[in-house]
Each structure stands twice: as C-alpha cells, then as structure tokens.
Amino acid sequence: MSELTPLMKQYFSIKESHPDAIVLFRLGDFYEMFGEDAETASKILQIALTTRDRTKEDPVPMCGIPYFASESYIAKLIKAGYKVAICEQMEDPKEAKGIVRREVVKVITPGTYSPENPKENVYIACIYPFNDKFGVALADISTGEFLVYETEENIEDEAHRFEPREVLLPRSFRENIHCRESLSSFYVSFFDDGYFDYSEAYRILLKHFRVSSLDGYGCEGMTAAVSAAGALVSYLAATQKENLSIRKITTLRQGSSMFLDAATQRNLELTHTLKDRLSEGTLLGVLDETLTPMGGRFLRNSLLKPLINKAEITRRQDAAGYLLEDYELREMLMTSLGKIQDMERLASRIDAGTANARDLIAMKQTISVLPKLRKALLASGDPYLHSLAEDLADFNAVADIIGKGIIDSPLSVSGTGALSGMDSDLKLTNSG
C-alpha cells in the first residue's frame, strides 16, 4: 500500500469494506473499476481492459464506463449475478483540499434492482430457520411491499414460492450444505447473525415503522417471522443508504391461498417453460392481457398463490361475468386503465425522495384518470366492482400541487431536487 498513490489508497480502502461487490468508483465523468473488479467487469460488459500506471512493473488493471450511461452497464452486472457498490464524489473537486472525499452511497443487489419487466415484482427474501419452522420476510423496494409469514415447509419450496431475485440468510448458514444445495438456483447473501436476534429485530421494526408494538400488523408473537423481518430491514438500510419506502407490514396466514411447491410450479409451467424458462407458452403468457404494470404483477402473484377462499373466488367470478356482459363499461375501463402508469413504483420513488419531474407528471396524469374510473365502477351493478370504487381515494390535491410546480414536459432531472418545494406536501398526502 505504501507504493500506491493517494487515490488508489482511497479506492482500496473503500473496496476493502465492500469485498463482495464490484465498486464503481467515480472519477469525474466516469465510473472506474480496478483490479479484479476491472477484470471481471470488462468481460461481462465487453469493454476494454487497460491498466493504471503502465510504467510500473505490476500495473493495476482498470476499465471505466460513462456515469451518464451507467444504468445499462449496471443492469448487465446485476444480471450476471454481482452486487454493485456506487461510490460517488462527495465534494466538488475544485474545492477539495487534497483527494476528493468519496463514499459508497448505495449497494445494488439482485434483490434491490428494478426489473426490466414492470409486470414482475423484484422480491428479496429473508429466511430465518427457527426451531421447527421458517420465518420469511419479503420486500419489493420498488413498490414498498413488505410481507412476513411463518411456515413449516422446506426452505427450497419457500424460496420458489415468490421467485425472489435474492435470498438473505444468517451468516452462520454459509457453510450449511443443505441450504446451499436447496438454494443453488438463487443469488444468496449472508448477514451477521446478530441482526436476526429477536430482540434486536423487534427493536428495528418498531423504530422503522414508528410504532410501539407489532399488534396492528398481526405479527406480534411470530418470533421467526419478526426475526427475519428485522434483519431484512437492517440489510436494506445498510445497502440502500436512503429512505426506505416501506411503510407497513402485511402478514400472510397459511390457509388464505394454495401452497404450490417448486416442482408443481415448474411442471405446470405457470410462469416459465420447463425447457428454456421462457414466459411465452406458459399459463401466465396465455392469460396476461393486463393493461397496467400493477395488474400484471397482481395476476402473476395470483397464479403462484391461488385463492382457496370460495366466497372471494365467487365474488371475482361474478365480477368477471358482469364485465363480460356489460360491453360499454368494459371498454371504458380498458380505455382508462390504458392511461394509468405504474402508481406503486411512482409513489415509492416519491416517498423515498428519488422521483424526478417526469415521475411527478406521470403521477399527475394517472391521478386525473381515477375520478372517471371511480364513477364508472360506482355505477356498475356488481357489488365487487362497487367495493373497488370505494377504495379509490381522491388525489386531486396532489395533482394540483404537481400542476402548480412543474411544467407538463419537464427535463428528466433525477433526485430530490426535482421535487423543488413540494416534496413534504406530496409525502404527507401520500402517507394518507
């Protein structure tokens, strides 16, 4: 290390804290990678591998990508099964005294990266074996969904149930051969066992959700599930290093939906074909005529977790039959739904403070469709459709705030600065 330049000493110090991730090290208009990271990334990204300090006997390999085009490169690294640590310049180089201060602002993992297909949830699952059961917590940080439950099924089937992009386990299970074999088809991360301690996990959940107990979420006393949930929140906070847009816990109860094990899902070809794991030709591929990303995700999850409540199934069948007969209502709903964008992900970005101006305009345009949608559903003669209308709130105040603060065709400027002075008003409205 004594022979390294101050810049390279800074890099290797940061890399030492993130040994399991490819570090994108910001240098001006580029993200640079060095050493083994550069050798690995250059092959995956198919970019030139060069060296730093070529005159030295053992130069350091390096490669780089433009920061303004980094999204597509990051997607390739994630798809290849790597974590990516984003290291940014934390001060203006012109004003820095000596080496520019740099910090890792986010660690992107397969379970925390937004998908190419908006009709799929990107779940990260945390599984905690405890006594004779498993505690399971799942999060999709792009939509804010957070699910917890307990089960006595095997770990492989539980992992396949939601098809997570990443599975989090206690570090003590790293050498567990059974777990490694059962989860061989998943990207597995390990987290310090201390975060799975029930008392610590419970404390973390109370702090994050700002509550005095978990009674309101229905998971009080679920030791294994609470341990998994607390560890997952801690892991997300450590990797994302930003506000988590997770605002509530949804507790799943065994018996509300049919359990489909891994073999059943594969053999029925619900979402992937047996031969090449494509979606075309599957049950989902045949049925999916949804017009919104939210509808697509709902259908996918419904196929993987079929309802077993006869009354609820009958209500949905009756509603579908009503729409089949009412051509005018069906066409109006299809037209309206075609104008609705991904409200779940838009709301999640606004809540996290990462939305840009175009996101806000998209939200405004979507909100403007809701009154007509609500009016049509209320006028229908089906009780299920009527109940859906009653769940649609009035967000006109939010639309007014956006309309007064942003032009209809804004530049794509990311970050909290795009919210101007509106972010607090929007978050207050959204939280209600």
Contacts in CASP RR format, 6 or more apart in sequence:
PFRMAT RR
TARGET T0000
AUTHOR 0000-0000-0000
METHOD contacts of the structure
MODEL  1
MSELTPLMKQYFSIKESHPDAIVLFRLGDFYEMFGEDAETASKILQIALT
TRDRTKEDPVPMCGIPYFASESYIAKLIKAGYKVAICEQMEDPKEAKGIV
RREVVKVITPGTYSPENPKENVYIACIYPFNDKFGVALADISTGEFLVYE
TEENIEDEAHRFEPREVLLPRSFRENIHCRESLSSFYVSFFDDGYFDYSE
AYRILLKHFRVSSLDGYGCEGMTAAVSAAGALVSYLAATQKENLSIRKIT
TLRQGSSMFLDAATQRNLELTHTLKDRLSEGTLLGVLDETLTPMGGRFLR
NSLLKPLINKAEITRRQDAAGYLLEDYELREMLMTSLGKIQDMERLASRI
DAGTANARDLIAMKQTISVLPKLRKALLASGDPYLHSLAEDLADFNAVAD
IIGKGIIDSPLSVSGTGALSGMDSDLKLTNSG
1 9 0 8 1.000
1 12 0 8 1.000
4 12 0 8 1.000
5 53 0 8 1.000
6 98 0 8 1.000
6 99 0 8 1.000
7 99 0 8 1.000
8 34 0 8 1.000
8 52 0 8 1.000
8 60 0 8 1.000
10 99 0 8 1.000
10 102 0 8 1.000
11 23 0 8 1.000
11 25 0 8 1.000
11 34 0 8 1.000
14 23 0 8 1.000
14 25 0 8 1.000
14 85 0 8 1.000
14 87 0 8 1.000
14 102 0 8 1.000
14 103 0 8 1.000
14 104 0 8 1.000
15 23 0 8 1.000
15 34 0 8 1.000
15 37 0 8 1.000
17 104 0 8 1.000
18 83 0 8 1.000
18 85 0 8 1.000
18 104 0 8 1.000
18 107 0 8 1.000
20 83 0 8 1.000
20 189 0 8 1.000
21 82 0 8 1.000
21 83 0 8 1.000
21 84 0 8 1.000
21 85 0 8 1.000
21 107 0 8 1.000
22 33 0 8 1.000
22 37 0 8 1.000
22 40 0 8 1.000
22 41 0 8 1.000
22 77 0 8 1.000
22 82 0 8 1.000
22 83 0 8 1.000
22 84 0 8 1.000
22 85 0 8 1.000
23 33 0 8 1.000
23 34 0 8 1.000
23 37 0 8 1.000
23 85 0 8 1.000
23 87 0 8 1.000
23 104 0 8 1.000
24 31 0 8 1.000
24 32 0 8 1.000
24 33 0 8 1.000
24 65 0 8 1.000
24 70 0 8 1.000
24 74 0 8 1.000
24 84 0 8 1.000
24 85 0 8 1.000
24 86 0 8 1.000
24 87 0 8 1.000
25 31 0 8 1.000
25 32 0 8 1.000
25 33 0 8 1.000
25 34 0 8 1.000
25 87 0 8 1.000
25 102 0 8 1.000
26 32 0 8 1.000
26 67 0 8 1.000
26 87 0 8 1.000
26 88 0 8 1.000
26 89 0 8 1.000
26 102 0 8 1.000
28 67 0 8 1.000
28 89 0 8 1.000
28 93 0 8 1.000
29 66 0 8 1.000
29 67 0 8 1.000
29 68 0 8 1.000
30 64 0 8 1.000
30 65 0 8 1.000
30 66 0 8 1.000
30 67 0 8 1.000
31 64 0 8 1.000
31 65 0 8 1.000
31 66 0 8 1.000
31 67 0 8 1.000
31 70 0 8 1.000
31 86 0 8 1.000
32 62 0 8 1.000
32 63 0 8 1.000
32 64 0 8 1.000
33 41 0 8 1.000
33 42 0 8 1.000
33 62 0 8 1.000
33 63 0 8 1.000
33 64 0 8 1.000
34 52 0 8 1.000
34 60 0 8 1.000
34 61 0 8 1.000
34 62 0 8 1.000
35 60 0 8 1.000
35 61 0 8 1.000
35 62 0 8 1.000
36 61 0 8 1.000
38 49 0 8 1.000
38 60 0 8 1.000
38 61 0 8 1.000
38 62 0 8 1.000
38 63 0 8 1.000
38 64 0 8 1.000
39 49 0 8 1.000
39 61 0 8 1.000
40 82 0 8 1.000
41 47 0 8 1.000
41 63 0 8 1.000
41 77 0 8 1.000
42 48 0 8 1.000
42 49 0 8 1.000
42 61 0 8 1.000
42 63 0 8 1.000
44 76 0 8 1.000
44 77 0 8 1.000
44 80 0 8 1.000
44 82 0 8 1.000
45 63 0 8 1.000
45 65 0 8 1.000
45 73 0 8 1.000
45 76 0 8 1.000
45 77 0 8 1.000
47 63 0 8 1.000
47 64 0 8 1.000
47 65 0 8 1.000
48 63 0 8 1.000
49 61 0 8 1.000
49 62 0 8 1.000
49 63 0 8 1.000
50 61 0 8 1.000
50 62 0 8 1.000
50 63 0 8 1.000
51 59 0 8 1.000
51 60 0 8 1.000
51 61 0 8 1.000
51 62 0 8 1.000
52 59 0 8 1.000
52 60 0 8 1.000
52 61 0 8 1.000
52 62 0 8 1.000
53 59 0 8 1.000
53 60 0 8 1.000
65 73 0 8 1.000
74 84 0 8 1.000
74 108 0 8 1.000
74 113 0 8 1.000
75 113 0 8 1.000
75 116 0 8 1.000
77 84 0 8 1.000
78 84 0 8 1.000
78 108 0 8 1.000
78 109 0 8 1.000
78 110 0 8 1.000
78 113 0 8 1.000
81 110 0 8 1.000
81 187 0 8 1.000
83 107 0 8 1.000
83 108 0 8 1.000
83 109 0 8 1.000
83 110 0 8 1.000
83 189 0 8 1.000
84 107 0 8 1.000
84 108 0 8 1.000
85 104 0 8 1.000
85 106 0 8 1.000
85 107 0 8 1.000
85 108 0 8 1.000
86 104 0 8 1.000
86 105 0 8 1.000
86 106 0 8 1.000
86 107 0 8 1.000
86 108 0 8 1.000
87 102 0 8 1.000
87 103 0 8 1.000
87 104 0 8 1.000
87 105 0 8 1.000
88 102 0 8 1.000
88 103 0 8 1.000
88 105 0 8 1.000
89 100 0 8 1.000
89 101 0 8 1.000
89 102 0 8 1.000
90 100 0 8 1.000
90 101 0 8 1.000
90 102 0 8 1.000
90 103 0 8 1.000
91 100 0 8 1.000
91 101 0 8 1.000
93 100 0 8 1.000
104 241 0 8 1.000
105 241 0 8 1.000
105 242 0 8 1.000
106 239 0 8 1.000
106 240 0 8 1.000
106 241 0 8 1.000
106 242 0 8 1.000
107 238 0 8 1.000
107 239 0 8 1.000
107 240 0 8 1.000
107 241 0 8 1.000
108 239 0 8 1.000
109 124 0 8 1.000
109 166 0 8 1.000
109 187 0 8 1.000
109 189 0 8 1.000
109 239 0 8 1.000
110 165 0 8 1.000
110 166 0 8 1.000
110 187 0 8 1.000
111 122 0 8 1.000
111 123 0 8 1.000
111 124 0 8 1.000
111 164 0 8 1.000
111 165 0 8 1.000
111 166 0 8 1.000
111 187 0 8 1.000
112 122 0 8 1.000
112 124 0 8 1.000
112 141 0 8 1.000
112 166 0 8 1.000
112 236 0 8 1.000
112 239 0 8 1.000
112 240 0 8 1.000
113 122 0 8 1.000
113 165 0 8 1.000
114 122 0 8 1.000
114 142 0 8 1.000
114 345 0 8 1.000
115 122 0 8 1.000
115 142 0 8 1.000
118 293 0 8 1.000
118 342 0 8 1.000
118 345 0 8 1.000
119 288 0 8 1.000
119 290 0 8 1.000
119 293 0 8 1.000
119 295 0 8 1.000
119 296 0 8 1.000
119 297 0 8 1.000
119 299 0 8 1.000
119 300 0 8 1.000
120 297 0 8 1.000
120 300 0 8 1.000
121 140 0 8 1.000
121 143 0 8 1.000
121 145 0 8 1.000
121 162 0 8 1.000
121 297 0 8 1.000
121 300 0 8 1.000
121 301 0 8 1.000
122 140 0 8 1.000
122 141 0 8 1.000
122 142 0 8 1.000
122 165 0 8 1.000
123 138 0 8 1.000
123 139 0 8 1.000
123 140 0 8 1.000
123 162 0 8 1.000
123 163 0 8 1.000
123 164 0 8 1.000
123 165 0 8 1.000
124 138 0 8 1.000
124 139 0 8 1.000
124 140 0 8 1.000
124 141 0 8 1.000
124 164 0 8 1.000
124 165 0 8 1.000
124 166 0 8 1.000
124 167 0 8 1.000
124 168 0 8 1.000
124 232 0 8 1.000
124 235 0 8 1.000
124 236 0 8 1.000
125 136 0 8 1.000
125 137 0 8 1.000
125 138 0 8 1.000
125 158 0 8 1.000
125 159 0 8 1.000
125 162 0 8 1.000
125 164 0 8 1.000
125 166 0 8 1.000
125 167 0 8 1.000
125 168 0 8 1.000
126 136 0 8 1.000
126 137 0 8 1.000
126 138 0 8 1.000
126 167 0 8 1.000
126 168 0 8 1.000
126 169 0 8 1.000
126 228 0 8 1.000
126 229 0 8 1.000
126 230 0 8 1.000
126 231 0 8 1.000
126 232 0 8 1.000
126 235 0 8 1.000
127 134 0 8 1.000
127 135 0 8 1.000
127 136 0 8 1.000
127 155 0 8 1.000
127 158 0 8 1.000
127 159 0 8 1.000
127 167 0 8 1.000
127 168 0 8 1.000
127 169 0 8 1.000
127 228 0 8 1.000
128 134 0 8 1.000
128 135 0 8 1.000
128 136 0 8 1.000
128 169 0 8 1.000
128 170 0 8 1.000
128 196 0 8 1.000
128 224 0 8 1.000
128 225 0 8 1.000
128 227 0 8 1.000
128 228 0 8 1.000
128 231 0 8 1.000
129 135 0 8 1.000
129 155 0 8 1.000
129 173 0 8 1.000
129 224 0 8 1.000
130 223 0 8 1.000
130 224 0 8 1.000
130 227 0 8 1.000
131 224 0 8 1.000
132 152 0 8 1.000
133 150 0 8 1.000
133 151 0 8 1.000
133 152 0 8 1.000
133 224 0 8 1.000
134 150 0 8 1.000
134 151 0 8 1.000
134 152 0 8 1.000
134 153 0 8 1.000
134 155 0 8 1.000
134 158 0 8 1.000
134 224 0 8 1.000
135 148 0 8 1.000
135 149 0 8 1.000
135 150 0 8 1.000
135 151 0 8 1.000
135 222 0 8 1.000
135 224 0 8 1.000
135 225 0 8 1.000
135 227 0 8 1.000
135 228 0 8 1.000
136 147 0 8 1.000
136 148 0 8 1.000
136 149 0 8 1.000
136 150 0 8 1.000
136 151 0 8 1.000
136 158 0 8 1.000
136 225 0 8 1.000
136 228 0 8 1.000
137 146 0 8 1.000
137 147 0 8 1.000
137 148 0 8 1.000
137 225 0 8 1.000
137 228 0 8 1.000
137 229 0 8 1.000
137 230 0 8 1.000
137 231 0 8 1.000
137 232 0 8 1.000
138 145 0 8 1.000
138 146 0 8 1.000
138 147 0 8 1.000
138 148 0 8 1.000
138 162 0 8 1.000
138 164 0 8 1.000
138 232 0 8 1.000
139 145 0 8 1.000
139 146 0 8 1.000
139 147 0 8 1.000
139 232 0 8 1.000
139 236 0 8 1.000
139 246 0 8 1.000
141 236 0 8 1.000
141 240 0 8 1.000
141 244 0 8 1.000
141 245 0 8 1.000
141 246 0 8 1.000
141 348 0 8 1.000
142 344 0 8 1.000
142 345 0 8 1.000
142 348 0 8 1.000
143 297 0 8 1.000
143 344 0 8 1.000
143 345 0 8 1.000
143 348 0 8 1.000
144 245 0 8 1.000
144 246 0 8 1.000
144 247 0 8 1.000
144 344 0 8 1.000
144 348 0 8 1.000
145 246 0 8 1.000
145 250 0 8 1.000
145 344 0 8 1.000
146 229 0 8 1.000
146 246 0 8 1.000
146 248 0 8 1.000
146 249 0 8 1.000
146 250 0 8 1.000
147 162 0 8 1.000
147 249 0 8 1.000
147 250 0 8 1.000
147 251 0 8 1.000
147 252 0 8 1.000
148 217 0 8 1.000
148 219 0 8 1.000
148 222 0 8 1.000
148 225 0 8 1.000
148 226 0 8 1.000
148 228 0 8 1.000
148 229 0 8 1.000
148 249 0 8 1.000
148 250 0 8 1.000
148 251 0 8 1.000
148 252 0 8 1.000
149 225 0 8 1.000
149 251 0 8 1.000
149 252 0 8 1.000
149 253 0 8 1.000
149 254 0 8 1.000
150 222 0 8 1.000
150 224 0 8 1.000
150 225 0 8 1.000
150 254 0 8 1.000
151 158 0 8 1.000
151 254 0 8 1.000
153 259 0 8 1.000
153 261 0 8 1.000
154 182 0 8 1.000
155 179 0 8 1.000
155 182 0 8 1.000
155 183 0 8 1.000
156 182 0 8 1.000
156 183 0 8 1.000
156 262 0 8 1.000
157 259 0 8 1.000
157 261 0 8 1.000
157 262 0 8 1.000
159 167 0 8 1.000
159 182 0 8 1.000
159 183 0 8 1.000
159 186 0 8 1.000
159 262 0 8 1.000
160 261 0 8 1.000
160 262 0 8 1.000
160 265 0 8 1.000
161 259 0 8 1.000
161 260 0 8 1.000
161 304 0 8 1.000
161 305 0 8 1.000
162 304 0 8 1.000
163 271 0 8 1.000
163 304 0 8 1.000
164 186 0 8 1.000
165 187 0 8 1.000
166 186 0 8 1.000
166 187 0 8 1.000
166 188 0 8 1.000
166 189 0 8 1.000
167 183 0 8 1.000
167 186 0 8 1.000
167 187 0 8 1.000
167 188 0 8 1.000
167 189 0 8 1.000
168 188 0 8 1.000
168 189 0 8 1.000
168 190 0 8 1.000
168 191 0 8 1.000
168 231 0 8 1.000
168 232 0 8 1.000
168 235 0 8 1.000
169 179 0 8 1.000
169 183 0 8 1.000
169 188 0 8 1.000
169 189 0 8 1.000
169 190 0 8 1.000
169 191 0 8 1.000
170 190 0 8 1.000
170 191 0 8 1.000
170 192 0 8 1.000
170 193 0 8 1.000
170 196 0 8 1.000
170 231 0 8 1.000
171 190 0 8 1.000
171 191 0 8 1.000
171 192 0 8 1.000
171 193 0 8 1.000
172 193 0 8 1.000
173 179 0 8 1.000
173 190 0 8 1.000
174 190 0 8 1.000
180 188 0 8 1.000
189 235 0 8 1.000
191 231 0 8 1.000
191 234 0 8 1.000
191 235 0 8 1.000
194 200 0 8 1.000
195 201 0 8 1.000
195 204 0 8 1.000
195 230 0 8 1.000
195 231 0 8 1.000
195 234 0 8 1.000
195 235 0 8 1.000
196 227 0 8 1.000
196 228 0 8 1.000
196 230 0 8 1.000
196 231 0 8 1.000
197 227 0 8 1.000
198 223 0 8 1.000
198 226 0 8 1.000
198 227 0 8 1.000
200 230 0 8 1.000
201 226 0 8 1.000
201 227 0 8 1.000
201 228 0 8 1.000
201 229 0 8 1.000
201 230 0 8 1.000
201 231 0 8 1.000
201 234 0 8 1.000
202 214 0 8 1.000
202 226 0 8 1.000
202 230 0 8 1.000
204 230 0 8 1.000
204 233 0 8 1.000
204 234 0 8 1.000
205 214 0 8 1.000
205 226 0 8 1.000
205 229 0 8 1.000
205 230 0 8 1.000
205 233 0 8 1.000
205 249 0 8 1.000
206 212 0 8 1.000
206 213 0 8 1.000
206 214 0 8 1.000
208 233 0 8 1.000
208 237 0 8 1.000
208 244 0 8 1.000
208 246 0 8 1.000
209 217 0 8 1.000
209 247 0 8 1.000
209 248 0 8 1.000
209 249 0 8 1.000
211 217 0 8 1.000
213 220 0 8 1.000
214 220 0 8 1.000
214 221 0 8 1.000
214 226 0 8 1.000
214 249 0 8 1.000
217 248 0 8 1.000
217 249 0 8 1.000
217 250 0 8 1.000
217 251 0 8 1.000
218 249 0 8 1.000
218 251 0 8 1.000
219 225 0 8 1.000
219 226 0 8 1.000
219 229 0 8 1.000
219 249 0 8 1.000
219 251 0 8 1.000
222 251 0 8 1.000
225 251 0 8 1.000
229 249 0 8 1.000
233 244 0 8 1.000
233 246 0 8 1.000
236 244 0 8 1.000
236 246 0 8 1.000
237 244 0 8 1.000
242 352 0 8 1.000
242 353 0 8 1.000
242 354 0 8 1.000
243 351 0 8 1.000
243 352 0 8 1.000
243 353 0 8 1.000
244 352 0 8 1.000
245 347 0 8 1.000
245 348 0 8 1.000
245 349 0 8 1.000
245 351 0 8 1.000
245 352 0 8 1.000
247 351 0 8 1.000
247 431 0 8 1.000
255 308 0 8 1.000
256 307 0 8 1.000
256 308 0 8 1.000
256 309 0 8 1.000
257 305 0 8 1.000
257 306 0 8 1.000
257 307 0 8 1.000
257 308 0 8 1.000
258 305 0 8 1.000
258 306 0 8 1.000
258 307 0 8 1.000
258 308 0 8 1.000
260 268 0 8 1.000
260 270 0 8 1.000
260 304 0 8 1.000
260 305 0 8 1.000
260 306 0 8 1.000
265 271 0 8 1.000
265 304 0 8 1.000
266 272 0 8 1.000
266 274 0 8 1.000
267 274 0 8 1.000
268 283 0 8 1.000
269 281 0 8 1.000
269 282 0 8 1.000
269 283 0 8 1.000
270 282 0 8 1.000
270 283 0 8 1.000
270 284 0 8 1.000
270 303 0 8 1.000
270 304 0 8 1.000
271 279 0 8 1.000
271 282 0 8 1.000
271 283 0 8 1.000
271 284 0 8 1.000
271 300 0 8 1.000
271 303 0 8 1.000
271 304 0 8 1.000
272 278 0 8 1.000
272 279 0 8 1.000
272 282 0 8 1.000
273 279 0 8 1.000
273 280 0 8 1.000
273 281 0 8 1.000
273 282 0 8 1.000
279 285 0 8 1.000
283 303 0 8 1.000
284 299 0 8 1.000
284 300 0 8 1.000
284 303 0 8 1.000
287 299 0 8 1.000
287 303 0 8 1.000
288 296 0 8 1.000
288 299 0 8 1.000
288 300 0 8 1.000
290 296 0 8 1.000
290 298 0 8 1.000
290 299 0 8 1.000
291 334 0 8 1.000
291 337 0 8 1.000
291 338 0 8 1.000
291 340 0 8 1.000
292 337 0 8 1.000
292 338 0 8 1.000
292 340 0 8 1.000
292 341 0 8 1.000
292 342 0 8 1.000
293 341 0 8 1.000
293 342 0 8 1.000
293 344 0 8 1.000
293 345 0 8 1.000
294 340 0 8 1.000
294 342 0 8 1.000
294 343 0 8 1.000
294 344 0 8 1.000
307 313 0 8 1.000
307 316 0 8 1.000
315 383 0 8 1.000
315 384 0 8 1.000
316 384 0 8 1.000
318 382 0 8 1.000
318 384 0 8 1.000
319 382 0 8 1.000
319 384 0 8 1.000
319 385 0 8 1.000
322 380 0 8 1.000
322 381 0 8 1.000
322 382 0 8 1.000
322 385 0 8 1.000
323 329 0 8 1.000
323 330 0 8 1.000
323 333 0 8 1.000
323 382 0 8 1.000
323 385 0 8 1.000
324 330 0 8 1.000
326 380 0 8 1.000
329 376 0 8 1.000
329 379 0 8 1.000
329 380 0 8 1.000
332 372 0 8 1.000
332 376 0 8 1.000
333 373 0 8 1.000
333 376 0 8 1.000
333 377 0 8 1.000
336 369 0 8 1.000
336 372 0 8 1.000
336 373 0 8 1.000
336 376 0 8 1.000
337 373 0 8 1.000
339 365 0 8 1.000
339 366 0 8 1.000
339 369 0 8 1.000
340 366 0 8 1.000
340 369 0 8 1.000
341 362 0 8 1.000
341 363 0 8 1.000
341 365 0 8 1.000
341 366 0 8 1.000
343 363 0 8 1.000
343 366 0 8 1.000
346 355 0 8 1.000
346 359 0 8 1.000
346 362 0 8 1.000
346 363 0 8 1.000
346 366 0 8 1.000
347 363 0 8 1.000
347 430 0 8 1.000
349 355 0 8 1.000
349 359 0 8 1.000
350 359 0 8 1.000
350 360 0 8 1.000
350 363 0 8 1.000
350 419 0 8 1.000
350 423 0 8 1.000
350 426 0 8 1.000
350 427 0 8 1.000
350 430 0 8 1.000
351 427 0 8 1.000
351 430 0 8 1.000
351 431 0 8 1.000
353 415 0 8 1.000
353 416 0 8 1.000
353 419 0 8 1.000
353 423 0 8 1.000
354 414 0 8 1.000
354 415 0 8 1.000
354 416 0 8 1.000
355 415 0 8 1.000
355 418 0 8 1.000
355 419 0 8 1.000
356 410 0 8 1.000
356 412 0 8 1.000
356 413 0 8 1.000
356 414 0 8 1.000
356 415 0 8 1.000
356 418 0 8 1.000
357 406 0 8 1.000
357 410 0 8 1.000
357 411 0 8 1.000
357 412 0 8 1.000
357 413 0 8 1.000
357 418 0 8 1.000
358 410 0 8 1.000
358 412 0 8 1.000
359 418 0 8 1.000
360 402 0 8 1.000
360 406 0 8 1.000
360 418 0 8 1.000
360 419 0 8 1.000
360 422 0 8 1.000
360 426 0 8 1.000
361 402 0 8 1.000
361 406 0 8 1.000
361 408 0 8 1.000
361 409 0 8 1.000
361 410 0 8 1.000
363 398 0 8 1.000
363 402 0 8 1.000
364 398 0 8 1.000
364 399 0 8 1.000
364 402 0 8 1.000
364 403 0 8 1.000
364 406 0 8 1.000
367 395 0 8 1.000
367 396 0 8 1.000
367 398 0 8 1.000
367 399 0 8 1.000
368 399 0 8 1.000
370 392 0 8 1.000
370 394 0 8 1.000
370 395 0 8 1.000
371 394 0 8 1.000
371 396 0 8 1.000
373 389 0 8 1.000
373 392 0 8 1.000
374 389 0 8 1.000
374 392 0 8 1.000
375 389 0 8 1.000
376 389 0 8 1.000
377 385 0 8 1.000
377 386 0 8 1.000
377 388 0 8 1.000
377 389 0 8 1.000
377 392 0 8 1.000
378 386 0 8 1.000
378 389 0 8 1.000
378 390 0 8 1.000
380 386 0 8 1.000
380 389 0 8 1.000
395 429 0 8 1.000
397 429 0 8 1.000
398 426 0 8 1.000
398 429 0 8 1.000
398 430 0 8 1.000
401 422 0 8 1.000
401 425 0 8 1.000
401 426 0 8 1.000
401 429 0 8 1.000
402 422 0 8 1.000
402 426 0 8 1.000
405 420 0 8 1.000
405 422 0 8 1.000
406 420 0 8 1.000
410 418 0 8 1.000
416 423 0 8 1.000
419 426 0 8 1.000
END
